[in-house]
Amino acid sequence: MYAPLRSLLFLLGAETAHGVAATAARVAQRATPFLLDSMFEFAHPSLHQEILGKTFTNPVGLAAGFDKNARLIPFFKKAGCGFVEVGSISAQKAKGNKRPRAFRLPEDEALINRMGLNNDGADAIRGRLKRFSGQIAFPIGVNIVKTHDPKINGSEAIEDFCYSFRTLAPYADYIALNVSCPNTAEGKTFEDPNSLDDLLTAIMAERATLGRKVPILVKMSPPPTEKFVLDSFYDELIMVSLGHGVNGFIATNTASDRGGLVTSDAKIEKIGNGGLSGRPIRARSNGLVKYLYKKTSGKVPIIGVGGISSAEDAYERIKAGASLIQLYTGLVYEGPGLIRTIKEGLVRLLEEEGHSSIKKVVGLEAQ
């Protein structure tokens, strides 16, 4: 069903096509909610989990970046997601980088984007989240990031993060800290152990005044290869995060390198800078999930994202240690029907291997 529509959308630029699809989704969630139910509805008790103090009816979620401004939450609930993560959201409204800033690599089933963290800002998005927060068995994660302005750095950058946290955390089922996005002039991130330590000190102090212990997750960048040779980088990040009582991790963000692509070098050079997502980072993201699971002894949940476009991909990520998985690039290439396809496939794979619940296979291949 999606293939003819994809052919039309792929005649447009990647960002324009995303805008068209998002507009169609907003119309559908208002005008034809019952039709969406009939198209996408699929539920099975083996997919249920209790994580972060919330009920997830299935492990398939929407990754940050797809619904930056929290306008498509009803659509993705109707489309069968078990949860969504909106954002990234910054304290100040941001236009992002100049167009073109999003590109498809069909040969690799991948995307490259340098959107520049365009979003409406925490104050504008707060009201939308307030309308949707508290939904039973449909957690809403909120991904926050430093405002895309190189003049905001040091203590001002931490306060920028804290402002978004204060504004949005009351309406979030979890907060994801996007510390791995290079949105400063010098390309630095909070994925430096000392910087992360400072940020988490401030964020945890903010959480203490909130009145409830909203879960906080740290989103990490992918390793350079699947079987990466570790220096102290990830170990220090894990130690700092757990030392502050972080509730889980998200692995992974997009990649800044161009490893493993079959797309021509000439095309890649023409596109230029940006974060790589999709199938080329699948194995690397899987490797980091497995490493995080081992290092934490499976005691905190991990959300796996990066290159998941089938039930087999999702099952692999769950066996590596992810309790939940997220989709983005796979939706661009396969359409929203991918959500139901993955859920049905997960049930089939569980039955084939004799497992009664998705919880039984989390981390099975990370031992």
C-alpha positions in Angstrom: 0.0 0.0 0.0 2.8 2.4 0.9 5.0 1.7 -2.2 3.0 3.9 -4.7 2.9 6.7 -2.1 6.6 6.4 -1.5 7.3 6.7 -5.2 5.4 10.0 -5.2 7.0 11.3 -2.0 10.5 10.4 -3.2 9.9 12.8 -6.2 10.1 15.5 -3.6 13.1 16.6 -1.5 13.4 14.7 1.8 12.3 17.6 4.0 9.4 18.6 1.8 8.2 15.0 1.6 8.4 14.8 5.4 6.3 17.9 5.7 3.7 16.5 3.3 3.5 13.3 5.2 3.3 15.1 8.5 0.4 17.2 7.2 -1.4 14.2 6.0 -0.9 12.5 9.4 -2.3 15.6 11.2 -5.4 15.5 9.0 -5.9 11.8 9.4 -5.6 11.9 13.2 -8.4 14.5 13.3 -10.7 13.4 10.5 -10.3 9.6 10.3 -9.2 8.2 13.6 -11.5 5.1 13.3 -10.0 4.3 9.9 -6.5 4.5 11.4 -7.6 2.0 14.0 -8.8 -0.5 11.4 -5.6 -0.1 9.3 -3.0 -0.4 12.1 -4.6 -2.0 15.1 -2.7 -5.0 16.5 -2.1 -5.9 20.1 -0.8 -9.0 21.9 -0.2 -9.6 25.6 3.3 -11.0 25.0 4.5 -7.5 24.0 3.4 -5.8 27.2 6.1 -4.6 29.6 6.3 -2.4 32.8 9.3 -0.1 32.3 10.3 3.2 34.0 7.1 2.9 36.1 4.9 2.9 33.0 3.0 0.4 31.0 4.2 -0.2 27.4 1.6 -2.2 25.4 4.4 -2.9 22.9 8.1 -2.1 22.5 7.8 -0.2 19.2 8.2 3.6 19.5 8.8 6.7 17.5 12.3 8.1 17.6 13.0 11.8 18.3 13.3 13.9 15.2 10.2 12.7 13.5 7.8 14.7 15.5 9.9 17.6 16.7 7.0 19.8 17.8 4.6 17.3 19.4 1.9 17.6 16.8 1.6 13.9 15.7 1.2 12.1 19.0 -2.5 11.0 18.3 -1.5 9.7 14.9 1.3 7.5 16.1 -0.8 6.2 18.9 -3.5 5.2 16.4 -0.7 3.8 14.1 0.1 1.3 16.8 3.2 2.7 18.6 3.7 1.7 22.2 5.2 5.1 23.0 6.6 8.2 21.2 9.5 10.4 21.9 9.0 14.0 20.7 11.8 16.6 20.0 14.5 17.4 20.1 13.2 20.5 21.9 15.4 23.4 23.0 14.7 26.3 25.4 14.6 28.8 22.5 12.8 28.5 19.2 15.3 27.6 16.4 14.9 27.8 12.6 17.8 25.4 12.1 20.2 25.3 9.2 19.6 26.5 5.6 18.0 24.2 3.1 18.6 21.7 1.7 19.4 20.0 5.0 17.9 16.5 4.6 18.9 13.9 2.1 18.0 10.3 1.2 20.5 7.5 0.3 18.1 4.9 -1.2 20.9 2.5 -2.1 21.7 2.3 1.6 18.2 2.8 3.0 19.6 5.7 4.9 19.2 9.4 5.5 21.6 12.3 6.1 20.4 15.3 7.9 21.8 18.6 9.2 18.5 20.1 10.2 20.1 22.2 13.0 17.6 21.3 15.7 14.7 23.3 14.2 11.8 23.4 16.7 9.2 25.7 18.1 10.9 26.0 21.5 9.9 24.7 25.0 7.3 27.3 25.8 5.3 26.7 22.6 5.5 22.9 22.8 4.6 22.8 26.5 0.9 23.4 25.8 0.7 20.6 23.3 2.3 18.2 25.7 0.0 19.2 28.5 -3.0 18.1 26.3 -1.6 14.7 25.7 0.2 13.9 29.0 -1.1 11.3 31.3 -2.4 9.0 28.7 -2.9 5.5 30.1 -0.5 2.9 28.6 1.0 5.3 26.1 4.1 6.9 27.5 5.4 10.1 25.9 9.1 10.8 26.1 10.5 14.3 25.6 13.9 14.7 24.1 15.6 18.0 25.1 18.8 19.6 23.7 20.8 22.8 24.0 19.5 25.6 21.9 21.3 25.7 18.5 23.3 28.9 19.2 27.1 28.8 19.5 27.0 31.8 21.8 25.3 29.7 24.4 28.0 27.7 26.2 29.4 26.8 29.6 27.0 27.5 32.4 24.6 29.2 30.1 24.3 26.0 28.1 23.5 24.1 31.3 20.9 26.6 32.3 19.5 26.4 28.7 19.0 22.6 29.3 17.5 23.2 32.7 15.0 25.7 31.4 13.7 23.1 29.0 13.6 20.5 31.7 11.6 22.8 34.1 9.2 23.6 31.3 8.6 20.2 29.9 9.3 17.6 32.5 5.9 18.0 34.3 4.3 16.6 31.1 6.8 13.9 30.2 6.8 10.2 31.1 10.5 10.3 30.6 13.1 13.0 29.6 15.8 12.1 27.1 18.9 14.2 27.3 20.3 14.7 23.8 23.9 15.1 24.8 25.4 13.6 21.7 24.3 16.2 19.1 27.1 18.5 18.0 25.2 21.8 17.8 28.0 24.2 18.8 30.3 26.2 16.6 33.2 24.0 17.7 31.2 20.8 17.2 31.5 19.8 20.9 28.8 17.9 22.8 27.9 17.1 26.4 29.2 13.6 25.7 32.4 14.6 27.5 32.5 13.0 31.0 33.2 16.3 32.7 30.5 18.2 30.8 28.0 15.4 31.3 28.8 15.4 35.0 28.1 19.1 35.3 24.9 18.8 33.3 23.5 15.9 35.3 24.3 17.6 38.5 22.1 20.5 37.5 19.4 18.4 35.9 19.1 16.1 39.0 18.8 19.2 41.2 16.0 20.4 39.0 14.3 17.0 39.2 14.5 17.1 43.0 12.3 20.2 43.1 9.8 18.8 40.6 7.7 16.8 43.0 8.0 13.6 41.1 11.0 11.5 40.0 10.5 11.7 36.2 12.9 9.1 34.6 15.9 10.6 32.9 17.7 8.8 30.0 20.9 9.7 28.2 21.1 9.4 24.4 24.6 8.3 23.2 26.3 8.5 19.8 27.2 5.3 17.9 30.6 3.7 18.1 32.9 3.9 15.0 32.4 0.1 14.3 30.3 -2.8 15.5 33.1 -4.4 17.3 34.6 -1.2 18.6 37.8 -1.2 20.6 36.9 0.8 23.7 39.0 3.4 25.3 37.6 4.9 28.5 35.0 6.9 26.6 31.8 4.9 27.0 32.9 3.5 30.4 33.3 7.0 31.8 29.9 8.1 30.4 28.2 5.1 31.9 29.9 5.6 35.3 29.0 9.3 35.4 25.4 8.6 34.3 24.8 5.8 36.8 26.5 7.8 39.5 23.9 10.5 39.1 21.0 8.0 39.1 20.2 8.1 35.4 17.3 5.7 34.7 18.4 4.4 31.3 20.1 4.9 28.0 19.2 5.5 24.4 21.5 4.0 21.8 22.1 5.6 19.4 22.0 9.0 17.8 23.0 9.6 14.2 26.6 9.1 13.1 28.9 11.9 11.8 31.1 9.6 9.7 30.2 7.9 6.4 31.4 4.3 7.1 29.9 1.4 5.3 28.0 3.2 2.6 27.5 1.9 -1.0 26.3 5.3 -2.2 28.9 6.9 -4.5 31.6 9.0 -2.9 30.7 11.8 -5.4 27.1 12.0 -4.1 28.2 11.8 -0.5 30.7 14.6 -1.0 28.0 16.7 -2.7 25.6 16.3 0.3 28.3 17.4 2.8 27.9 17.3 6.6 25.1 15.8 8.6 24.1 12.9 10.8 23.8 9.5 9.1 20.8 7.3 10.1 19.3 4.1 8.9 20.7 0.7 7.9 24.4 1.6 7.8 24.5 2.2 11.5 22.4 -0.8 12.5 25.2 -3.1 13.5 27.0 -0.3 15.4 23.9 0.7 17.3 23.3 -3.0 18.1 26.9 -3.3 19.4 26.5 -0.4 21.8 23.2 -1.7 23.1 24.9 -5.0 23.9 27.8 -3.2 25.6 25.5 -1.0 27.7 23.5 -4.1 28.8 26.6 -5.9 29.9 28.1 -2.9 31.7 24.9 -2.2 33.6 24.1 -5.9 34.2 20.7 -5.3 32.6 19.6 -3.2 35.6 18.5 -0.1 33.7 16.4 -0.1 30.5 17.9 0.6 27.1 16.0 2.0 24.1 17.6 0.8 20.9 17.4 3.0 17.8 19.3 3.0 14.5 18.7 1.0 11.4 15.6 -1.0 12.5 13.4 -1.7 9.5 12.0 -5.2 10.1 10.8 -7.5 12.9 14.1 -9.3 12.7 16.1 -6.1 13.2 13.9 -5.3 16.2 14.2 -8.8 17.7 18.0 -8.6 17.3 18.1 -5.3 19.1 16.0 -6.6 21.9 18.1 -9.7 22.3 21.1 -7.4 22.4 19.6 -5.8 25.5 17.0 -3.2 24.4 13.8 -3.3 26.3 12.3 -0.9 23.8 13.1 0.1 20.2 12.4 3.2 18.1 11.9 3.9 14.4 12.6 6.8 12.2 14.4 6.1 8.9 12.6 2.8 8.5 9.3 4.7 8.5 10.6 6.9 5.6 11.3 3.8 3.5 8.6 1.4 4.7 5.7 3.7 5.8 3.7 3.6 9.1 2.6 0.0 8.3 6.1 -1.0 9.5 4.9 -0.5 13.1 2.3 -3.3 12.8 4.6 -5.5 10.7 7.2 -5.4 13.4 4.7 -6.1 16.2 3.3 -9.1 14.3 6.8 -10.3 13.5 7.9 -10.1 17.1 5.0 -12.2 18.2 5.8 -14.8 15.5 9.5 -14.9 16.5 8.6 -15.3 20.2 6.3 -18.2 19.4 8.8 -19.8 17.1 11.4 -19.8 20.0 8.9 -20.7 22.7 9.0 -17.5 24.7 5.8 -16.3 26.4 6.9 -12.6 26.7 9.2 -10.1 25.1 10.6 -9.6 28.6 12.1 -13.1 28.4 14.4 -12.3 25.5 15.8 -8.9 26.5 19.6 -9.3 26.6 19.6 -13.0 25.7 22.5 -12.5 23.3 24.4 -10.0 25.5 25.5 -12.6 28.0 
